[in-house]
Amino acid sequence: MAETLRRLVNTSSFSVLQDKLESWNKDYHVISCDQNLNRCCELVELTSKVQGQLFTILNLTAKEGGHYAGVETLKSRLLPWLGTCFTMATSTVTPDTSLNLIQESVEKGKRIRELSLSHECDMQKMETHLSSTRQQLDSVKQELADAQLELDDTKNKSATTLLATEDEILQLRAELQAACDEAELYKRRLEVQEDYERQVRVLREEVSYLTAEKALLQDRLVRSRSPSPLLRLSRSSSPLRADSPTRAQLTSSSRHARLVSRFSDLYALERLEAEALLRRYVSDAETVQRIIFIATVESFQAAKLAYRQFKLRVRKSLSPSHMGPETLEDAVVDYIVRNLDLYDVQASVTEVISAMHVNPKIAFPPEVDFVLLSSFIREVCQVAFAMQTLDPPLEVAFSSDGELYNENKYRRSYDSEFTAPMVVYHVWPALMEDDTVLVKGEAVTRRGALWRSRSRSASPVRSRSGSPARNLVSSRSRSPSPGRLSASRL
Protein backbone atom coordinates (compact mmCIF):
# COMPACT_ATOMS: atom_id res chain seq x y z
CA MET A 1 0.00 0.00 0.00
CA ALA A 2 2.82 2.42 0.84
CA GLU A 3 4.52 1.75 -2.47
CA THR A 4 1.29 2.40 -4.40
CA LEU A 5 0.76 5.63 -2.49
CA ARG A 6 4.33 6.76 -3.21
CA ARG A 7 3.93 6.17 -6.94
CA LEU A 8 0.65 8.10 -6.89
CA VAL A 9 2.42 10.97 -5.19
CA ASN A 10 5.32 10.86 -7.68
CA THR A 11 3.03 10.97 -10.67
CA SER A 12 1.43 14.17 -9.28
CA SER A 13 -1.85 13.28 -10.88
CA PHE A 14 -3.83 15.94 -9.05
CA SER A 15 -1.44 18.71 -10.07
CA VAL A 16 -1.74 17.53 -13.64
CA LEU A 17 -5.51 17.44 -13.26
CA GLN A 18 -5.46 20.99 -11.85
CA ASP A 19 -3.27 22.27 -14.69
CA LYS A 20 -5.52 20.74 -17.28
CA LEU A 21 -8.55 22.29 -15.65
CA GLU A 22 -6.91 25.73 -15.63
CA SER A 23 -5.81 25.37 -19.25
CA TRP A 24 -9.28 24.28 -20.27
CA ASN A 25 -10.77 27.21 -18.42
CA LYS A 26 -8.54 29.63 -20.35
CA ASP A 27 -9.23 28.10 -23.76
CA TYR A 28 -12.87 27.32 -23.27
CA HIS A 29 -14.18 30.27 -25.28
CA VAL A 30 -11.45 29.98 -27.96
CA ILE A 31 -11.52 26.33 -28.97
CA SER A 32 -14.41 24.54 -30.68
CA CYS A 33 -17.12 22.41 -29.13
CA ASP A 34 -15.48 19.11 -30.13
CA GLN A 35 -12.23 20.19 -28.55
CA ASN A 36 -14.04 21.11 -25.30
CA LEU A 37 -15.73 17.69 -25.22
CA ASN A 38 -12.41 15.94 -25.86
CA ARG A 39 -10.79 17.82 -22.97
CA CYS A 40 -13.72 17.01 -20.67
CA CYS A 41 -13.51 13.33 -21.56
CA GLU A 42 -9.76 13.43 -20.99
CA LEU A 43 -10.31 14.89 -17.49
CA VAL A 44 -12.98 12.29 -16.76
CA GLU A 45 -10.61 9.53 -17.79
CA LEU A 46 -7.80 11.00 -15.72
CA THR A 47 -10.14 11.36 -12.72
CA SER A 48 -11.37 7.80 -13.10
CA LYS A 49 -7.81 6.56 -13.20
CA VAL A 50 -6.93 8.44 -10.05
CA GLN A 51 -10.12 7.18 -8.37
CA GLY A 52 -9.22 3.64 -9.37
CA GLN A 53 -5.82 3.98 -7.73
CA LEU A 54 -7.44 5.51 -4.62
CA PHE A 55 -9.91 2.63 -4.41
CA THR A 56 -6.99 0.22 -4.73
CA ILE A 57 -5.22 2.00 -1.85
CA LEU A 58 -8.55 1.96 0.09
CA ASN A 59 -8.84 -1.80 -0.40
CA LEU A 60 -5.24 -2.43 0.65
CA THR A 61 -5.62 -0.22 3.71
CA ALA A 62 -8.83 -1.96 4.72
CA LYS A 63 -7.12 -5.35 4.36
CA GLU A 64 -4.25 -4.29 6.52
CA GLY A 65 -6.68 -3.18 9.31
CA GLY A 66 -8.48 -6.53 9.55
CA HIS A 67 -12.13 -7.40 9.18
CA TYR A 68 -13.57 -4.75 11.46
CA ALA A 69 -11.05 -1.93 11.17
CA GLY A 70 -12.41 1.16 9.39
CA VAL A 71 -15.95 -0.11 9.27
CA GLU A 72 -17.43 3.03 10.83
CA THR A 73 -15.56 5.25 8.41
CA LEU A 74 -16.75 3.24 5.44
CA LYS A 75 -20.31 3.33 6.72
CA SER A 76 -20.34 7.04 7.47
CA ARG A 77 -18.56 8.28 4.36
CA LEU A 78 -18.14 5.72 1.58
CA LEU A 79 -21.53 4.10 1.66
CA PRO A 80 -23.53 7.38 1.61
CA TRP A 81 -21.43 8.61 -1.33
CA LEU A 82 -21.98 5.37 -3.19
CA GLY A 83 -25.66 5.70 -2.45
CA THR A 84 -25.85 8.73 -4.66
CA CYS A 85 -25.97 6.42 -7.67
CA PHE A 86 -22.32 6.73 -8.47
CA THR A 87 -21.15 3.66 -10.19
CA MET A 88 -17.61 2.85 -10.93
CA ALA A 89 -16.60 0.27 -13.41
CA THR A 90 -13.92 -1.99 -12.30
CA SER A 91 -10.70 -1.18 -14.06
CA THR A 92 -9.17 -3.88 -16.11
CA VAL A 93 -5.89 -1.99 -16.27
CA THR A 94 -3.20 -2.83 -13.84
CA PRO A 95 -1.98 -0.11 -11.52
CA ASP A 96 1.43 0.01 -13.19
CA THR A 97 -0.05 0.46 -16.63
CA SER A 98 -2.36 3.17 -15.36
CA LEU A 99 0.52 5.02 -13.78
CA ASN A 100 2.51 4.79 -17.01
CA LEU A 101 -0.41 6.15 -18.96
CA ILE A 102 -0.78 8.98 -16.50
CA GLN A 103 2.92 9.75 -16.76
CA GLU A 104 2.76 9.72 -20.58
CA SER A 105 -0.27 11.94 -20.42
CA VAL A 106 1.58 14.34 -18.15
CA GLU A 107 4.55 14.40 -20.51
CA LYS A 108 2.30 15.02 -23.49
CA GLY A 109 0.58 17.77 -21.59
CA LYS A 110 3.94 19.36 -20.88
CA ARG A 111 4.89 19.13 -24.53
CA ILE A 112 1.57 20.58 -25.50
CA ARG A 113 2.05 23.43 -23.04
CA GLU A 114 5.58 24.01 -24.29
CA LEU A 115 4.37 24.01 -27.90
CA SER A 116 1.54 26.33 -27.02
CA LEU A 117 3.95 28.63 -25.20
CA SER A 118 6.33 28.62 -28.14
CA HIS A 119 3.38 29.19 -30.47
CA GLU A 120 2.21 32.05 -28.32
CA CYS A 121 5.74 33.50 -28.32
CA ASP A 122 5.90 33.18 -32.10
CA MET A 123 2.48 34.75 -32.41
CA GLN A 124 3.52 37.62 -30.18
CA LYS A 125 6.70 38.13 -32.20
CA MET A 126 4.71 38.03 -35.43
CA GLU A 127 2.18 40.46 -34.00
CA THR A 128 5.00 42.73 -32.86
CA HIS A 129 6.64 42.55 -36.30
CA LEU A 130 3.26 43.08 -37.96
CA SER A 131 2.56 46.11 -35.80
CA SER A 132 6.01 47.57 -36.57
CA THR A 133 5.44 46.89 -40.28
CA ARG A 134 2.07 48.60 -40.08
CA GLN A 135 3.67 51.58 -38.37
CA GLN A 136 6.31 51.76 -41.10
CA LEU A 137 3.60 51.46 -43.74
CA ASP A 138 1.64 54.25 -42.08
CA SER A 139 4.75 56.43 -41.97
CA VAL A 140 5.47 55.70 -45.65
CA LYS A 141 1.83 56.53 -46.51
CA GLN A 142 2.13 59.76 -44.57
CA GLU A 143 5.38 60.65 -46.34
CA LEU A 144 3.77 59.81 -49.69
CA ALA A 145 0.80 62.04 -48.85
CA ASP A 146 3.17 64.86 -47.84
CA ALA A 147 5.14 64.42 -51.05
CA GLN A 148 1.90 64.49 -53.06
CA LEU A 149 0.86 67.70 -51.31
CA GLU A 150 4.28 69.24 -52.01
CA LEU A 151 4.03 68.13 -55.65
CA ASP A 152 0.57 69.66 -56.00
CA ASP A 153 1.80 72.84 -54.36
CA THR A 154 4.79 72.94 -56.72
CA LYS A 155 2.52 72.34 -59.71
CA ASN A 156 0.23 75.17 -58.66
CA LYS A 157 3.18 77.50 -58.12
CA SER A 158 4.70 76.48 -61.47
CA ALA A 159 1.39 77.05 -63.25
CA THR A 160 1.02 80.43 -61.60
CA THR A 161 4.61 81.34 -62.47
CA LEU A 162 4.12 80.13 -66.05
CA LEU A 163 0.97 82.21 -66.45
CA ALA A 164 2.73 85.23 -65.00
CA THR A 165 5.71 84.64 -67.30
CA GLU A 166 3.45 84.34 -70.35
CA ASP A 167 1.67 87.54 -69.39
CA GLU A 168 5.01 89.28 -68.95
CA ILE A 169 6.21 87.96 -72.33
CA LEU A 170 3.04 89.19 -74.04
CA GLN A 171 3.36 92.54 -72.32
CA LEU A 172 7.03 92.81 -73.27
CA ARG A 173 6.21 91.90 -76.87
CA ALA A 174 3.52 94.55 -76.96
CA GLU A 175 5.92 97.10 -75.46
CA LEU A 176 8.61 96.06 -77.95
CA GLN A 177 6.19 96.44 -80.86
CA ALA A 178 5.11 99.84 -79.57
CA ALA A 179 8.75 100.85 -79.14
CA CYS A 180 9.55 99.67 -82.68
CA ASP A 181 6.61 101.62 -84.08
CA GLU A 182 7.64 104.68 -82.13
CA ALA A 183 11.24 104.30 -83.30
CA GLU A 184 10.04 103.93 -86.89
CA LEU A 185 7.95 107.07 -86.50
CA TYR A 186 10.89 108.97 -85.03
CA LYS A 187 13.08 107.67 -87.83
CA ARG A 188 10.65 108.95 -90.43
CA ARG A 189 10.46 112.29 -88.67
CA LEU A 190 14.24 112.40 -88.53
CA GLU A 191 14.48 111.63 -92.21
CA VAL A 192 11.98 114.38 -92.98
CA GLN A 193 13.92 116.75 -90.76
CA GLU A 194 17.17 115.79 -92.45
CA ASP A 195 15.54 116.40 -95.83
CA TYR A 196 14.38 119.82 -94.66
CA GLU A 197 17.81 120.65 -93.26
CA ARG A 198 19.48 119.51 -96.46
CA GLN A 199 17.07 121.55 -98.52
CA VAL A 200 17.67 124.58 -96.31
CA ARG A 201 21.41 124.11 -96.71
CA VAL A 202 21.02 123.76 -100.46
CA LEU A 203 18.88 126.88 -100.56
CA ARG A 204 21.49 128.81 -98.65
CA GLU A 205 24.19 127.63 -101.02
CA GLU A 206 21.93 128.47 -103.94
CA VAL A 207 21.30 131.95 -102.58
CA SER A 208 25.02 132.52 -102.18
CA TYR A 209 25.64 131.11 -105.64
CA LEU A 210 22.93 133.29 -107.15
CA THR A 211 24.30 136.33 -105.33
CA ALA A 212 27.75 135.69 -106.75
CA GLU A 213 26.27 135.02 -110.16
CA LYS A 214 24.28 138.25 -109.95
CA ALA A 215 27.45 140.21 -109.12
CA LEU A 216 29.22 138.52 -112.03
CA LEU A 217 26.38 139.32 -114.39
CA GLN A 218 26.34 142.93 -113.25
CA ASP A 219 30.09 143.12 -113.84
CA ARG A 220 29.64 141.63 -117.31
CA LEU A 221 26.82 144.07 -117.99
CA VAL A 222 29.07 147.00 -117.08
CA ARG A 223 31.86 145.65 -119.28
CA SER A 224 29.48 145.06 -122.18
CA ARG A 225 28.43 148.69 -122.12
CA SER A 226 32.05 149.86 -122.54
CA PRO A 227 33.75 147.07 -124.49
CA SER A 228 37.48 147.14 -125.23
CA PRO A 229 38.62 146.04 -128.73
CA LEU A 230 41.68 144.35 -127.27
CA LEU A 231 39.55 142.45 -124.79
CA ARG A 232 37.15 141.31 -127.51
CA LEU A 233 40.06 140.18 -129.68
CA SER A 234 41.65 138.24 -126.88
CA ARG A 235 38.27 136.72 -125.89
CA SER A 236 37.51 135.61 -129.45
CA SER A 237 41.04 134.34 -130.18
CA SER A 238 41.47 132.19 -127.05
CA PRO A 239 41.28 128.55 -128.25
CA LEU A 240 42.20 127.05 -124.89
CA ARG A 241 39.16 128.46 -123.09
CA ALA A 242 36.80 127.56 -125.92
CA ASP A 243 37.80 123.92 -125.82
CA SER A 244 37.95 123.47 -122.00
CA PRO A 245 35.57 120.73 -120.83
CA THR A 246 32.97 121.27 -118.11
CA ARG A 247 32.89 119.52 -114.72
CA ALA A 248 30.15 117.18 -115.90
CA GLN A 249 32.30 116.07 -118.84
CA LEU A 250 35.38 115.61 -116.67
CA THR A 251 33.56 113.43 -114.10
CA SER A 252 31.39 111.50 -116.54
CA SER A 253 33.43 108.27 -116.52
CA SER A 254 33.84 108.18 -112.74
CA ARG A 255 30.17 108.98 -112.18
CA HIS A 256 29.25 106.28 -114.73
CA ALA A 257 31.23 103.61 -112.85
CA ARG A 258 29.94 104.79 -109.46
CA LEU A 259 26.29 104.77 -110.54
CA VAL A 260 26.56 101.32 -112.14
CA SER A 261 28.09 100.01 -108.89
CA ARG A 262 25.36 101.74 -106.89
CA PHE A 263 22.70 100.09 -109.07
CA SER A 264 24.24 96.69 -108.28
CA ASP A 265 24.24 97.57 -104.57
CA LEU A 266 20.55 98.42 -104.77
CA TYR A 267 19.90 94.89 -106.08
CA ALA A 268 22.15 93.18 -103.52
CA LEU A 269 21.33 95.20 -100.38
CA GLU A 270 18.35 97.56 -100.44
CA ARG A 271 16.19 95.13 -102.44
CA LEU A 272 16.68 92.35 -99.88
CA GLU A 273 15.93 94.73 -97.01
CA ALA A 274 12.73 95.85 -98.75
CA GLU A 275 11.73 92.19 -99.30
CA ALA A 276 12.30 91.41 -95.62
CA LEU A 277 10.15 94.40 -94.66
CA LEU A 278 7.30 93.42 -96.99
CA ARG A 279 7.32 89.76 -95.91
CA ARG A 280 6.02 90.88 -92.50
CA TYR A 281 2.73 91.84 -94.16
CA VAL A 282 2.62 89.80 -97.40
CA SER A 283 3.23 86.06 -97.25
CA ASP A 284 3.37 85.52 -101.04
CA ALA A 285 6.98 85.81 -102.28
CA GLU A 286 5.86 86.43 -105.89
CA THR A 287 3.73 89.41 -104.82
CA VAL A 288 6.61 90.88 -102.83
CA GLN A 289 9.00 90.59 -105.78
CA ARG A 290 6.43 92.11 -108.14
CA ILE A 291 5.94 95.06 -105.78
CA ILE A 292 9.66 95.78 -105.57
CA PHE A 293 10.14 95.46 -109.36
CA ILE A 294 7.26 97.81 -110.10
CA ALA A 295 8.55 100.25 -107.47
CA THR A 296 11.97 100.25 -109.17
CA VAL A 297 10.56 100.79 -112.69
CA GLU A 298 8.18 103.52 -111.50
CA SER A 299 11.05 105.21 -109.66
CA PHE A 300 13.08 105.39 -112.88
CA GLN A 301 10.09 106.79 -114.76
CA ALA A 302 9.42 109.43 -112.08
CA ALA A 303 13.13 110.36 -111.92
CA LYS A 304 13.30 110.77 -115.72
CA LEU A 305 10.24 113.02 -115.67
CA ALA A 306 11.62 115.07 -112.80
CA TYR A 307 14.96 115.40 -114.59
CA ARG A 308 13.28 116.76 -117.73
CA GLN A 309 11.26 119.28 -115.74
CA PHE A 310 14.26 120.31 -113.68
CA LYS A 311 16.37 120.66 -116.84
CA LEU A 312 13.75 122.89 -118.45
CA ARG A 313 13.65 125.16 -115.42
CA VAL A 314 17.46 125.42 -115.31
CA ARG A 315 17.64 126.16 -119.06
CA LYS A 316 14.97 128.81 -118.69
CA SER A 317 16.88 130.39 -115.82
CA LEU A 318 20.34 130.32 -117.43
CA SER A 319 19.44 131.23 -121.02
CA PRO A 320 19.08 135.02 -120.49
CA SER A 321 22.45 135.36 -118.75
CA HIS A 322 24.49 132.67 -120.51
CA MET A 323 27.68 134.13 -122.10
CA GLY A 324 30.27 131.43 -121.44
CA PRO A 325 32.37 129.59 -123.98
CA GLU A 326 30.44 126.29 -123.40
CA THR A 327 27.08 125.65 -124.96
CA LEU A 328 23.87 126.28 -123.05
CA GLU A 329 23.14 122.54 -122.92
CA ASP A 330 26.55 121.81 -121.35
CA ALA A 331 26.05 124.62 -118.86
CA VAL A 332 22.65 123.25 -117.87
CA VAL A 333 24.01 119.70 -117.37
CA ASP A 334 27.01 121.06 -115.47
CA TYR A 335 24.70 123.04 -113.19
CA ILE A 336 22.55 119.96 -112.51
CA VAL A 337 25.62 117.83 -111.72
CA ARG A 338 26.86 120.46 -109.29
CA ASN A 339 23.44 120.81 -107.62
CA LEU A 340 21.96 117.31 -107.40
CA ASP A 341 20.69 118.16 -103.92
CA LEU A 342 18.11 120.49 -105.50
CA TYR A 343 16.27 117.44 -106.83
CA ASP A 344 12.90 117.17 -105.02
CA VAL A 345 13.10 113.45 -104.37
CA GLN A 346 10.11 113.45 -102.03
CA ALA A 347 7.80 114.55 -104.82
CA SER A 348 9.05 111.65 -106.96
CA VAL A 349 8.48 109.23 -104.06
CA THR A 350 4.90 110.45 -103.75
CA GLU A 351 4.33 110.03 -107.50
CA VAL A 352 5.75 106.50 -107.41
CA ILE A 353 3.50 105.49 -104.50
CA SER A 354 0.46 106.97 -106.25
CA ALA A 355 1.31 105.05 -109.43
CA MET A 356 1.71 101.82 -107.46
CA HIS A 357 -1.72 102.28 -105.89
CA VAL A 358 -3.43 102.08 -109.27
CA ASN A 359 -1.24 99.34 -110.72
CA PRO A 360 -3.45 96.26 -111.42
CA LYS A 361 -0.59 93.76 -111.14
CA ILE A 362 0.06 94.14 -107.41
CA ALA A 363 -2.08 93.99 -104.31
CA PHE A 364 -1.37 94.98 -100.75
CA PRO A 365 -3.16 94.43 -97.38
CA PRO A 366 -5.54 97.29 -96.55
CA GLU A 367 -4.07 97.86 -93.09
CA VAL A 368 -0.65 98.89 -94.46
CA ASP A 369 0.57 101.15 -97.27
CA PHE A 370 3.28 101.33 -99.92
CA VAL A 371 4.76 104.15 -97.87
CA LEU A 372 6.75 101.38 -96.18
CA LEU A 373 9.00 101.40 -99.26
CA SER A 374 9.67 105.14 -99.09
CA SER A 375 13.35 104.76 -98.18
CA PHE A 376 13.92 102.21 -100.97
CA ILE A 377 12.07 104.33 -103.55
CA ARG A 378 14.03 107.42 -102.47
CA GLU A 379 17.37 105.67 -103.06
CA VAL A 380 16.29 104.37 -106.48
CA CYS A 381 15.00 107.82 -107.51
CA GLN A 382 18.25 109.50 -106.55
CA VAL A 383 20.33 106.95 -108.51
CA ALA A 384 18.00 107.17 -111.52
CA PHE A 385 18.08 111.00 -111.47
CA ALA A 386 21.88 111.00 -111.37
CA MET A 387 21.99 108.50 -114.25
CA GLN A 388 20.13 111.00 -116.45
CA THR A 389 23.09 113.42 -116.24
CA LEU A 390 25.36 110.96 -118.09
CA ASP A 391 25.92 111.05 -121.82
CA PRO A 392 24.25 108.86 -122.95
CA PRO A 393 21.86 108.45 -119.97
CA LEU A 394 21.33 105.07 -118.30
CA GLU A 395 17.87 103.56 -118.21
CA VAL A 396 16.17 100.29 -117.26
CA ALA A 397 15.12 97.96 -120.05
CA PHE A 398 11.49 97.77 -121.10
CA SER A 399 9.82 94.58 -119.84
CA SER A 400 6.42 92.94 -119.81
CA ASP A 401 5.02 89.76 -118.30
CA GLY A 402 4.78 86.89 -120.75
CA GLU A 403 7.62 88.10 -122.97
CA LEU A 404 10.23 85.79 -124.46
CA TYR A 405 13.17 85.18 -122.16
CA ASN A 406 16.37 86.96 -123.26
CA GLU A 407 19.62 85.61 -121.83
CA ASN A 408 21.46 88.82 -122.71
CA LYS A 409 19.20 90.92 -120.47
CA TYR A 410 18.19 88.61 -117.65
CA ARG A 411 19.26 85.64 -115.64
CA ARG A 412 16.80 83.13 -114.24
CA SER A 413 15.96 83.04 -110.56
CA TYR A 414 16.63 79.93 -108.49
CA ASP A 415 12.95 78.84 -108.50
CA SER A 416 12.49 79.14 -112.27
CA GLU A 417 11.83 76.37 -114.76
CA PHE A 418 15.02 76.48 -116.82
CA THR A 419 13.37 74.92 -119.86
CA ALA A 420 10.49 77.42 -119.98
CA PRO A 421 10.87 80.03 -122.75
CA MET A 422 8.45 82.64 -121.34
CA VAL A 423 8.85 85.08 -118.44
CA VAL A 424 6.18 84.93 -115.73
CA TYR A 425 7.32 88.07 -113.92
CA HIS A 426 10.48 90.11 -113.36
CA VAL A 427 12.42 90.38 -110.12
CA TRP A 428 14.87 93.14 -111.09
CA PRO A 429 15.19 95.24 -114.27
CA ALA A 430 18.23 95.27 -116.55
CA LEU A 431 20.34 98.44 -116.79
CA MET A 432 20.83 99.67 -120.37
CA GLU A 433 23.06 102.23 -122.10
CA ASP A 434 21.42 102.77 -125.47
CA ASP A 435 21.22 99.16 -126.72
CA THR A 436 24.01 97.78 -124.53
CA VAL A 437 23.24 95.80 -121.36
CA LEU A 438 25.43 97.00 -118.48
CA VAL A 439 23.87 95.00 -115.63
CA LYS A 440 21.65 91.97 -116.14
CA GLY A 441 18.29 91.80 -114.45
CA GLU A 442 16.54 88.80 -112.91
CA ALA A 443 13.38 87.08 -114.16
CA VAL A 444 11.25 84.04 -113.30
CA THR A 445 10.46 81.66 -116.16
CA ARG A 446 7.71 79.06 -116.01
CA ARG A 447 5.43 77.31 -118.42
CA GLY A 448 2.08 78.94 -119.08
CA ALA A 449 3.52 82.40 -118.42
CA LEU A 450 1.39 84.09 -121.09
CA TRP A 451 -1.87 82.80 -119.62
CA ARG A 452 -0.83 83.80 -116.08
CA SER A 453 0.16 87.30 -117.16
CA ARG A 454 -3.17 87.80 -118.97
CA SER A 455 -5.21 86.54 -116.02
CA ARG A 456 -3.30 88.79 -113.62
CA SER A 457 -3.60 91.86 -115.85
CA ALA A 458 -7.35 91.24 -116.25
CA SER A 459 -7.90 91.34 -112.46
CA PRO A 460 -9.61 94.57 -111.27
CA VAL A 461 -7.75 97.19 -109.27
CA ARG A 462 -8.48 96.73 -105.58
CA SER A 463 -9.62 99.83 -103.76
CA ARG A 464 -7.59 100.79 -100.74
CA SER A 465 -8.75 102.46 -97.58
CA GLY A 466 -6.92 105.54 -96.49
CA SER A 467 -4.26 104.94 -93.87
CA PRO A 468 -2.48 107.46 -91.64
CA ALA A 469 0.72 106.92 -93.59
CA ARG A 470 -1.02 107.60 -96.93
CA ASN A 471 -2.68 110.74 -95.53
CA LEU A 472 0.70 111.95 -94.35
CA VAL A 473 2.19 111.41 -97.82
CA SER A 474 -0.74 113.10 -99.55
CA SER A 475 -0.49 116.10 -97.24
CA ARG A 476 3.20 116.36 -98.03
CA SER A 477 2.54 116.12 -101.75
CA ARG A 478 -0.05 118.94 -101.56
CA SER A 479 2.24 121.26 -99.57
CA PRO A 480 5.10 122.78 -101.63
CA SER A 481 8.56 121.70 -100.54
CA PRO A 482 11.58 123.99 -100.25
CA GLY A 483 13.21 122.15 -103.14
CA ARG A 484 10.29 122.97 -105.44
CA LEU A 485 10.30 126.58 -104.37
CA SER A 486 14.01 126.85 -105.06
CA ALA A 487 13.61 125.16 -108.44
CA SER A 488 10.80 127.51 -109.38
CA ARG A 489 12.99 130.46 -108.58
CA LEU A 490 15.68 129.40 -111.05
Disulfide bonds with the S-S distance in Angstrom:
none
